[in-house]
Amino acid sequence: MEHYFDQASWAKHVYGGCKLGDKRRTKRLTSLAATLASQPSVSIPAACGGDTARQEGAYRFIENDHVDAAGIEEGTSKRILKDAEKHDVVLAIQDTTAVTYDHALREQLGHTGSTYTRAMNVHSVLLVAPGQRGIIGMGAQKWWVRKKVRKSKLEYQKVPYEEKESFKWEETVRLLLARGKRRDNLISVCDREADVYEFLQFHDDEQLRYVIRSNVSRNLLSANGKLRDTVAKQPVLGTRNVLVQQRGPGVSNSSGKRRPPRSMRVAQTEIRACRVTLKPSGRGRTEIKRPLHLNAVMVTEVSCPIGTAPLDWMLLTTEAVDTMQQAELVVSYYEQRWLIEEFHKCWKTGCALEKKRLQEVGNLERIMVILAPIAARLLHLRSVYESRPDASCTELMSTVEWVCLWLSANPKKRKPPSTAPTIKWALQAVARMA
Protein backbone atom coordinates (compact mmCIF):
# COMPACT_ATOMS: atom_id res chain seq x y z
CA MET A 1 0.00 0.00 0.00
CA GLU A 2 1.31 3.44 -0.92
CA HIS A 3 1.80 6.51 1.26
CA TYR A 4 2.82 4.70 4.44
CA PHE A 5 4.78 7.78 5.51
CA ASP A 6 1.85 10.13 4.88
CA GLN A 7 -0.35 9.56 7.92
CA ALA A 8 -3.28 11.54 6.51
CA SER A 9 -3.40 9.58 3.23
CA TRP A 10 -2.91 6.29 5.02
CA ALA A 11 -5.64 7.04 7.59
CA LYS A 12 -8.10 8.04 4.86
CA HIS A 13 -7.36 4.81 3.01
CA VAL A 14 -7.83 2.53 6.05
CA TYR A 15 -10.54 4.33 8.08
CA GLY A 16 -12.34 6.32 5.39
CA GLY A 17 -14.83 3.56 4.61
CA CYS A 18 -16.10 3.06 8.17
CA LYS A 19 -19.89 3.38 8.50
CA LEU A 20 -20.57 5.21 11.77
CA GLY A 21 -24.02 6.66 11.07
CA ASP A 22 -22.73 10.14 10.26
CA LYS A 23 -20.07 11.22 7.76
CA ARG A 24 -18.77 13.72 10.31
CA ARG A 25 -17.90 10.86 12.66
CA THR A 26 -15.95 9.10 9.92
CA LYS A 27 -14.12 12.33 9.16
CA ARG A 28 -13.28 12.79 12.85
CA LEU A 29 -12.11 9.15 13.05
CA THR A 30 -9.81 9.59 10.05
CA SER A 31 -8.32 12.76 11.54
CA LEU A 32 -7.84 11.12 14.96
CA ALA A 33 -6.20 8.04 13.41
CA ALA A 34 -3.75 10.23 11.48
CA THR A 35 -2.92 12.12 14.68
CA LEU A 36 -2.29 8.95 16.68
CA ALA A 37 -0.33 7.35 13.82
CA SER A 38 2.10 10.27 13.85
CA GLN A 39 3.08 9.58 17.48
CA PRO A 40 1.57 6.24 18.50
CA SER A 41 3.51 5.81 21.75
CA VAL A 42 2.51 9.09 23.40
CA SER A 43 -0.65 10.13 25.23
CA ILE A 44 -3.61 11.61 23.38
CA PRO A 45 -2.88 15.18 24.63
CA ALA A 46 0.76 14.83 23.56
CA ALA A 47 -0.25 13.48 20.13
CA CYS A 48 -2.50 16.53 19.70
CA GLY A 49 0.54 18.75 20.25
CA GLY A 50 -1.07 21.06 22.76
CA ASP A 51 -3.96 21.88 20.43
CA THR A 52 -6.85 21.99 22.91
CA ALA A 53 -9.50 21.87 20.19
CA ARG A 54 -8.01 18.71 18.65
CA GLN A 55 -7.60 17.17 22.09
CA GLU A 56 -11.20 17.90 23.06
CA GLY A 57 -12.40 16.53 19.72
CA ALA A 58 -10.39 13.34 20.22
CA TYR A 59 -11.81 12.66 23.67
CA ARG A 60 -15.35 13.52 22.58
CA PHE A 61 -15.08 10.94 19.80
CA ILE A 62 -13.60 8.22 22.02
CA GLU A 63 -16.22 8.84 24.71
CA ASN A 64 -19.15 9.02 22.28
CA ASP A 65 -21.44 6.05 22.96
CA HIS A 66 -23.05 6.55 19.53
CA VAL A 67 -19.75 5.54 17.90
CA ASP A 68 -19.77 1.76 17.56
CA ALA A 69 -16.34 0.16 18.03
CA ALA A 70 -17.55 -2.83 16.01
CA GLY A 71 -18.31 -0.46 13.13
CA ILE A 72 -14.73 0.83 13.16
CA GLU A 73 -13.36 -2.72 13.30
CA GLU A 74 -15.57 -3.87 10.41
CA GLY A 75 -14.80 -0.84 8.25
CA THR A 76 -11.02 -1.14 8.59
CA SER A 77 -11.25 -4.93 8.17
CA LYS A 78 -13.06 -4.62 4.83
CA ARG A 79 -10.45 -2.16 3.57
CA ILE A 80 -7.56 -4.44 4.52
CA LEU A 81 -9.28 -7.47 2.97
CA LYS A 82 -9.66 -5.46 -0.22
CA ASP A 83 -5.91 -4.82 -0.18
CA ALA A 84 -5.32 -8.55 0.37
CA GLU A 85 -7.18 -9.55 -2.79
CA LYS A 86 -4.18 -8.72 -5.00
CA HIS A 87 -1.95 -11.28 -3.26
CA ASP A 88 -1.80 -14.90 -4.42
CA VAL A 89 -1.21 -16.17 -0.87
CA VAL A 90 -2.29 -14.45 2.34
CA LEU A 91 -1.53 -15.88 5.77
CA ALA A 92 -4.38 -15.21 8.20
CA ILE A 93 -2.37 -15.50 11.43
CA GLN A 94 -4.55 -15.74 14.55
CA ASP A 95 -3.92 -15.52 18.27
CA THR A 96 -5.42 -14.22 21.51
CA THR A 97 -4.02 -11.71 23.98
CA ALA A 98 -5.20 -10.03 27.18
CA VAL A 99 -5.24 -6.23 27.37
CA THR A 100 -4.68 -5.71 31.10
CA TYR A 101 -5.38 -2.80 33.42
CA ASP A 102 -5.01 -2.21 37.15
CA HIS A 103 -6.65 1.24 37.54
CA ALA A 104 -10.35 2.05 38.06
CA LEU A 105 -11.37 0.46 34.74
CA ARG A 106 -10.31 -2.97 36.02
CA GLU A 107 -13.62 -3.46 37.87
CA GLN A 108 -15.45 -3.56 34.53
CA LEU A 109 -13.11 -6.12 32.96
CA GLY A 110 -12.69 -9.88 33.10
CA HIS A 111 -10.65 -12.12 35.36
CA THR A 112 -7.15 -13.29 34.50
CA GLY A 113 -6.29 -15.38 37.56
CA SER A 114 -4.56 -12.44 39.22
CA THR A 115 -6.09 -10.69 42.23
CA TYR A 116 -5.11 -7.22 41.05
CA THR A 117 -5.16 -7.39 37.25
CA ARG A 118 -8.22 -7.54 35.03
CA ALA A 119 -8.29 -7.78 31.26
CA MET A 120 -10.17 -7.48 28.02
CA ASN A 121 -9.52 -10.61 25.96
CA VAL A 122 -8.91 -9.89 22.28
CA HIS A 123 -8.57 -12.37 19.41
CA SER A 124 -6.84 -10.90 16.35
CA VAL A 125 -6.25 -11.98 12.76
CA LEU A 126 -3.19 -10.42 11.12
CA LEU A 127 -3.00 -10.69 7.31
CA VAL A 128 0.51 -11.27 5.98
CA ALA A 129 1.93 -11.68 2.47
CA PRO A 130 4.42 -14.52 3.12
CA GLY A 131 6.95 -13.90 0.34
CA GLN A 132 8.65 -11.00 2.11
CA ARG A 133 6.75 -11.12 5.39
CA GLY A 134 4.86 -8.01 4.34
CA ILE A 135 2.16 -7.00 6.79
CA ILE A 136 -1.05 -6.30 4.86
CA GLY A 137 -2.97 -5.24 7.95
CA MET A 138 -5.47 -6.19 10.63
CA GLY A 139 -7.96 -8.64 9.14
CA ALA A 140 -10.44 -8.99 12.01
CA GLN A 141 -10.75 -8.75 15.78
CA LYS A 142 -13.13 -10.12 18.40
CA TRP A 143 -13.11 -9.09 22.06
CA TRP A 144 -14.89 -10.19 25.21
CA VAL A 145 -14.77 -10.03 29.00
CA ARG A 146 -14.19 -13.39 30.67
CA LYS A 147 -16.58 -14.26 33.49
CA LYS A 148 -15.20 -15.10 36.92
CA VAL A 149 -17.12 -18.37 37.23
CA ARG A 150 -15.27 -21.15 35.40
CA LYS A 151 -16.94 -24.45 34.67
CA SER A 152 -15.35 -27.78 35.56
CA LYS A 153 -13.75 -29.74 32.72
CA LEU A 154 -16.70 -32.15 32.57
CA GLU A 155 -19.25 -29.30 32.51
CA TYR A 156 -17.28 -27.44 29.88
CA GLN A 157 -17.33 -30.46 27.57
CA LYS A 158 -21.13 -30.31 27.57
CA VAL A 159 -21.22 -26.66 26.50
CA PRO A 160 -22.17 -26.25 22.80
CA TYR A 161 -19.18 -25.58 20.59
CA GLU A 162 -20.53 -22.19 19.47
CA GLU A 163 -20.68 -21.02 23.10
CA LYS A 164 -17.10 -21.96 24.00
CA GLU A 165 -14.15 -19.58 23.84
CA SER A 166 -12.55 -21.98 21.35
CA PHE A 167 -15.20 -20.93 18.81
CA LYS A 168 -13.26 -17.67 18.44
CA TRP A 169 -10.99 -19.31 15.84
CA GLU A 170 -13.88 -20.18 13.57
CA GLU A 171 -15.79 -16.98 14.28
CA THR A 172 -12.98 -14.72 13.08
CA VAL A 173 -12.47 -16.80 9.92
CA ARG A 174 -16.19 -16.46 9.23
CA LEU A 175 -15.78 -12.68 9.53
CA LEU A 176 -13.04 -12.76 6.89
CA LEU A 177 -15.23 -14.80 4.53
CA ALA A 178 -18.25 -12.54 5.03
CA ARG A 179 -16.29 -9.31 4.49
CA GLY A 180 -13.92 -10.26 1.67
CA LYS A 181 -14.44 -11.44 -1.89
CA ARG A 182 -11.58 -13.96 -2.07
CA ARG A 183 -11.12 -17.11 -0.05
CA ASP A 184 -8.84 -19.14 -2.30
CA ASN A 185 -5.73 -17.17 -1.25
CA LEU A 186 -6.36 -17.29 2.53
CA ILE A 187 -4.41 -19.74 4.72
CA SER A 188 -5.24 -19.86 8.44
CA VAL A 189 -2.07 -20.08 10.53
CA CYS A 190 -2.64 -20.92 14.20
CA ASP A 191 -0.84 -22.35 17.22
CA ARG A 192 -1.75 -25.41 19.28
CA GLU A 193 -4.75 -23.81 20.95
CA ALA A 194 -6.55 -23.93 17.59
CA ASP A 195 -6.23 -27.72 17.35
CA VAL A 196 -9.99 -28.12 17.76
CA TYR A 197 -11.66 -30.87 15.76
CA GLU A 198 -14.67 -28.71 14.89
CA PHE A 199 -12.36 -25.96 13.64
CA LEU A 200 -10.51 -28.39 11.41
CA GLN A 201 -13.78 -29.78 10.09
CA PHE A 202 -15.07 -26.26 9.43
CA HIS A 203 -12.11 -25.66 7.10
CA ASP A 204 -12.79 -28.96 5.38
CA ASP A 205 -16.49 -28.16 4.94
CA GLU A 206 -15.73 -24.72 3.51
CA GLN A 207 -12.75 -25.97 1.45
CA LEU A 208 -10.41 -23.54 3.19
CA ARG A 209 -6.65 -23.79 3.61
CA TYR A 210 -4.77 -23.94 6.91
CA VAL A 211 -1.52 -24.66 8.75
CA ILE A 212 -2.32 -25.46 12.39
CA ARG A 213 0.08 -26.84 14.96
CA SER A 214 -1.17 -30.03 16.56
CA ASN A 215 -1.70 -30.00 20.32
CA VAL A 216 -2.16 -33.74 20.89
CA SER A 217 -1.25 -36.93 19.07
CA ARG A 218 -4.71 -37.60 17.69
CA ASN A 219 -6.10 -41.03 16.88
CA LEU A 220 -6.02 -42.04 13.24
CA LEU A 221 -8.67 -44.02 11.44
CA SER A 222 -6.23 -46.87 10.86
CA ALA A 223 -6.21 -49.59 13.54
CA ASN A 224 -4.69 -48.22 16.77
CA GLY A 225 -2.89 -45.57 14.74
CA LYS A 226 -1.54 -42.44 16.43
CA LEU A 227 -0.66 -39.24 14.58
CA ARG A 228 2.79 -38.75 16.01
CA ASP A 229 3.85 -42.38 15.78
CA THR A 230 2.75 -42.60 12.17
CA VAL A 231 4.54 -39.46 10.98
CA ALA A 232 7.68 -40.30 12.98
CA LYS A 233 8.04 -43.54 10.96
CA GLN A 234 8.23 -41.64 7.66
CA PRO A 235 11.61 -41.10 5.97
CA VAL A 236 13.36 -37.77 6.46
CA LEU A 237 12.61 -35.50 3.51
CA GLY A 238 15.47 -33.17 4.38
CA THR A 239 16.85 -30.72 6.93
CA ARG A 240 16.07 -27.06 7.52
CA ASN A 241 17.40 -24.34 9.80
CA VAL A 242 14.53 -22.78 11.74
CA LEU A 243 14.88 -19.48 13.59
CA VAL A 244 13.52 -19.91 17.12
CA GLN A 245 12.23 -16.55 18.28
CA GLN A 246 13.09 -15.00 21.65
CA ARG A 247 10.28 -15.18 24.19
CA GLY A 248 9.84 -13.92 27.71
CA PRO A 249 8.25 -15.91 30.56
CA GLY A 250 4.49 -16.32 30.41
CA VAL A 251 1.55 -18.70 30.49
CA SER A 252 0.71 -21.09 27.67
CA ASN A 253 -2.70 -20.41 26.11
CA SER A 254 -3.12 -24.08 25.22
CA SER A 255 -2.15 -25.71 28.52
CA GLY A 256 -2.43 -22.85 31.03
CA LYS A 257 0.99 -23.81 32.41
CA ARG A 258 3.76 -21.31 33.07
CA ARG A 259 6.52 -21.32 30.51
CA PRO A 260 10.17 -20.26 30.99
CA PRO A 261 11.86 -17.53 28.93
CA ARG A 262 13.58 -18.52 25.69
CA SER A 263 16.57 -17.05 23.88
CA MET A 264 16.71 -16.64 20.11
CA ARG A 265 18.64 -19.36 18.32
CA VAL A 266 18.82 -21.23 15.02
CA ALA A 267 17.64 -24.84 15.25
CA GLN A 268 18.71 -27.51 12.78
CA THR A 269 15.69 -29.69 12.14
CA GLU A 270 14.61 -32.80 10.27
CA ILE A 271 11.37 -32.78 8.32
CA ARG A 272 8.99 -35.70 7.79
CA ALA A 273 5.55 -35.64 6.22
CA CYS A 274 2.67 -37.86 5.09
CA ARG A 275 -1.05 -38.06 4.43
CA VAL A 276 -3.24 -39.06 7.40
CA THR A 277 -6.92 -39.53 8.25
CA LEU A 278 -8.01 -38.29 11.68
CA LYS A 279 -10.54 -40.27 13.67
CA PRO A 280 -13.36 -38.14 15.13
CA SER A 281 -12.76 -37.33 18.79
CA GLY A 282 -15.13 -38.78 21.37
CA ARG A 283 -15.97 -35.42 22.98
CA GLY A 284 -18.55 -32.88 21.89
CA ARG A 285 -21.09 -33.50 19.17
CA THR A 286 -19.70 -36.78 17.90
CA GLU A 287 -22.80 -37.45 15.83
CA ILE A 288 -21.84 -34.74 13.30
CA LYS A 289 -18.10 -35.29 13.30
CA ARG A 290 -16.51 -37.27 10.49
CA PRO A 291 -13.02 -38.47 9.57
CA LEU A 292 -10.75 -35.76 8.20
CA HIS A 293 -8.18 -36.34 5.46
CA LEU A 294 -5.21 -33.98 5.74
CA ASN A 295 -1.44 -33.73 5.60
CA ALA A 296 0.94 -33.70 8.56
CA VAL A 297 4.47 -32.29 8.78
CA MET A 298 6.79 -33.16 11.66
CA VAL A 299 9.65 -30.75 12.41
CA THR A 300 12.10 -32.04 15.03
CA GLU A 301 15.35 -30.48 16.21
CA VAL A 302 18.41 -32.66 15.71
CA SER A 303 20.36 -31.21 18.64
CA CYS A 304 19.83 -28.26 20.94
CA PRO A 305 21.70 -26.50 23.77
CA ILE A 306 21.77 -28.29 27.12
CA GLY A 307 18.88 -27.28 29.33
CA THR A 308 16.82 -26.07 26.37
CA ALA A 309 13.66 -27.78 25.16
CA PRO A 310 14.14 -28.96 21.55
CA LEU A 311 11.96 -27.53 18.81
CA ASP A 312 9.18 -30.01 18.05
CA TRP A 313 6.33 -29.07 15.71
CA MET A 314 3.57 -31.26 14.34
CA LEU A 315 1.78 -29.23 11.69
CA LEU A 316 -1.61 -30.14 10.27
CA THR A 317 -2.27 -28.68 6.84
CA THR A 318 -4.28 -28.75 3.64
CA GLU A 319 -1.15 -27.83 1.64
CA ALA A 320 0.70 -30.44 -0.42
CA VAL A 321 3.70 -32.07 1.33
CA ASP A 322 4.83 -34.70 -1.17
CA THR A 323 8.28 -33.15 -1.64
CA MET A 324 10.81 -31.45 0.61
CA GLN A 325 10.15 -28.15 -1.17
CA GLN A 326 6.41 -28.39 -0.46
CA ALA A 327 6.95 -29.39 3.17
CA GLU A 328 9.45 -26.55 3.67
CA LEU A 329 6.89 -24.08 2.35
CA VAL A 330 4.41 -25.25 5.00
CA VAL A 331 7.07 -24.86 7.69
CA SER A 332 7.92 -21.38 6.43
CA TYR A 333 4.27 -20.38 6.78
CA TYR A 334 4.18 -21.51 10.38
CA GLU A 335 7.51 -19.80 11.10
CA GLN A 336 5.74 -16.50 10.45
CA ARG A 337 3.17 -17.14 13.17
CA TRP A 338 5.39 -15.17 15.57
CA LEU A 339 4.36 -12.00 13.72
CA ILE A 340 1.04 -11.99 15.59
CA GLU A 341 3.02 -11.98 18.85
CA GLU A 342 4.98 -9.01 17.55
CA PHE A 343 1.74 -7.28 16.62
CA HIS A 344 0.34 -7.70 20.14
CA LYS A 345 3.55 -6.31 21.60
CA CYS A 346 3.51 -3.37 19.20
CA TRP A 347 -0.19 -2.74 19.90
CA LYS A 348 -0.06 -2.92 23.69
CA THR A 349 3.41 -1.47 24.30
CA GLY A 350 4.48 0.38 21.14
CA CYS A 351 1.09 2.12 20.86
CA ALA A 352 0.80 2.35 24.68
CA LEU A 353 -2.67 0.79 24.65
CA GLU A 354 -2.34 -0.49 28.23
CA LYS A 355 -1.28 2.97 29.45
CA LYS A 356 -4.46 4.68 28.26
CA ARG A 357 -6.32 5.76 31.41
CA LEU A 358 -9.87 5.38 30.12
CA GLN A 359 -12.72 4.98 32.57
CA GLU A 360 -15.35 3.06 30.56
CA VAL A 361 -15.25 -0.24 28.66
CA GLY A 362 -16.84 1.38 25.60
CA ASN A 363 -14.07 3.97 25.47
CA LEU A 364 -11.47 1.20 25.73
CA GLU A 365 -13.09 -0.70 22.86
CA ARG A 366 -13.00 2.37 20.62
CA ILE A 367 -9.34 3.19 21.28
CA MET A 368 -8.42 -0.50 20.85
CA VAL A 369 -9.86 -0.75 17.33
CA ILE A 370 -8.41 2.63 16.33
CA LEU A 371 -4.90 1.67 17.44
CA ALA A 372 -4.93 -1.87 15.98
CA PRO A 373 -4.38 -0.83 12.31
CA ILE A 374 -1.77 1.68 13.49
CA ALA A 375 0.17 -1.11 15.22
CA ALA A 376 -0.04 -3.23 12.05
CA ARG A 377 1.30 -0.26 10.06
CA LEU A 378 4.29 0.08 12.40
CA LEU A 379 4.97 -3.64 12.12
CA HIS A 380 4.82 -3.38 8.32
CA LEU A 381 7.38 -0.59 8.26
CA ARG A 382 9.71 -2.60 10.46
CA SER A 383 9.34 -5.75 8.36
CA VAL A 384 10.11 -3.82 5.18
CA TYR A 385 13.18 -2.33 6.84
CA GLU A 386 14.39 -5.78 7.92
CA SER A 387 13.66 -7.63 4.67
CA ARG A 388 14.60 -5.00 2.04
CA PRO A 389 16.66 -2.23 3.68
CA ASP A 390 18.55 -1.42 0.48
CA ALA A 391 15.51 -1.24 -1.80
CA SER A 392 14.39 2.12 -3.14
CA CYS A 393 12.22 4.14 -0.75
CA THR A 394 9.85 4.74 -3.67
CA GLU A 395 8.29 1.39 -2.74
CA LEU A 396 6.80 3.10 0.31
CA MET A 397 6.51 6.77 -0.62
CA SER A 398 6.02 9.01 -3.61
CA THR A 399 8.78 11.10 -5.21
CA VAL A 400 7.39 14.29 -3.67
CA GLU A 401 7.35 12.65 -0.21
CA TRP A 402 10.93 11.37 -0.27
CA VAL A 403 12.24 14.65 -1.70
CA CYS A 404 10.50 16.61 1.08
CA LEU A 405 11.88 14.17 3.63
CA TRP A 406 15.39 14.48 2.19
CA LEU A 407 15.29 18.29 2.26
CA SER A 408 13.96 18.25 5.84
CA ALA A 409 16.72 15.86 6.93
CA ASN A 410 19.40 17.87 5.09
CA PRO A 411 18.42 21.54 5.59
CA LYS A 412 21.82 22.85 4.48
CA LYS A 413 21.54 21.20 1.06
CA ARG A 414 19.21 22.64 -1.57
CA LYS A 415 19.23 19.91 -4.21
CA PRO A 416 18.14 16.30 -3.58
CA PRO A 417 19.98 13.36 -5.19
CA SER A 418 18.94 12.26 -8.68
CA THR A 419 18.30 8.71 -7.43
CA ALA A 420 15.87 7.91 -4.62
CA PRO A 421 17.57 6.85 -1.34
CA THR A 422 17.02 3.44 0.27
CA ILE A 423 14.23 2.33 2.57
CA LYS A 424 16.79 2.09 5.37
CA TRP A 425 17.71 5.73 4.94
CA ALA A 426 14.05 6.85 4.84
CA LEU A 427 13.06 5.02 8.03
CA GLN A 428 16.11 6.25 9.88
CA ALA A 429 15.41 9.81 8.72
CA VAL A 430 11.84 9.61 9.97
CA ALA A 431 13.05 8.13 13.29
CA ARG A 432 15.51 10.99 13.81
CA MET A 433 12.78 13.54 13.22
CA ALA A 434 10.22 11.88 15.55
Disulfide bonds with the S-S distance in Angstrom:
none
